[in-house]
Amino acid sequence: MSRCCAVGGAGAGAGAGAGAGAVDEDAVIAAIATVHDPEIPVNIYELGLIYAIELFDDGRVKVEMTLTAPNCPSAQELPLQVKEAVEKVPGVTSASVDVVWDPPWDMSRMSDEARLALNMF
């Protein structure tokens, strides 16, 4: 059994209620928010690069993310950084990160905080 939260945009976690000993969705999001695109001074969660987080009862976490562009120079390192950050969350037994391209990322997925930080209002 799993709990899935379609993130859809930064700060829009949905998630079902966590049972005893289950991985905390907010802790997973906080861990992901420690990862920053090296070219943009905003974390990848606020940039809207995280499309879905699936939490399994056995402690596994599956993350679907995208990149700002297919030729992103950080295409290899960002998913690995997300995996490593999520695996540090208490209760997580393993994490997998899939990079998806559909739907394509665009600036509308960014949080208001990211837009403010990047002067994109």
LINHU-V620897 format. One record per backbone hydrogen bond with DSSP energy under -0.5 kcal/mol. CO is the residue of the C=O (numbers start at 1). NH is the residue of the N-H. E is the energy in kcal/mol with one decimal. If there is no record, write none. Layout:
# LINHU-V620897
{{CO	NH	E} {CO	NH	E}}
This chain:
# LINHU-V620897
{{1	57	-2.2} {3	55	-4.0} {4	6	-0.5} {5	7	-0.8} {5	53	-2.2} {7	9	-2.0} {9	12	-1.9} {19	22	-2.0} {23	25	-0.6} {24	28	-1.8} {25	29	-2.6} {26	30	-2.5} {27	31	-2.1} {28	32	-2.5} {29	33	-2.3} {31	34	-1.4} {32	35	-2.0} {35	44	-2.6} {37	40	-1.3} {40	42	-1.6} {42	37	-1.1} {43	47	-1.6} {44	49	-2.3} {45	48	-1.3} {46	111	-2.8} {49	51	-0.7} {49	66	-2.5} {51	7	-1.3} {51	8	-1.2} {52	64	-2.7} {53	5	-2.9} {53	55	-0.5} {54	62	-2.7} {55	3	-4.0} {56	59	-1.9} {59	93	-1.8} {59	94	-0.9} {60	56	-2.8} {61	96	-2.4} {62	54	-3.3} {63	65	-0.5} {63	98	-3.0} {64	51	-2.7} {64	52	-1.7} {65	100	-3.1} {69	72	-1.9} {72	75	-1.7} {74	78	-2.5} {76	80	-0.8} {77	81	-2.4} {78	82	-2.3} {79	83	-2.4} {80	84	-2.5} {81	85	-2.3} {82	86	-2.7} {83	87	-2.2} {84	88	-0.5} {85	88	-1.0} {86	89	-1.8} {89	92	-2.1} {94	61	-1.9} {96	63	-2.7} {98	65	-2.7} {98	100	-0.6} {106	109	-2.1} {107	110	-1.5} {109	10	-1.3} {111	115	-2.3} {112	116	-2.6} {113	117	-2.4} {114	118	-1.8} {115	120	-3.0} {116	119	-1.2}}
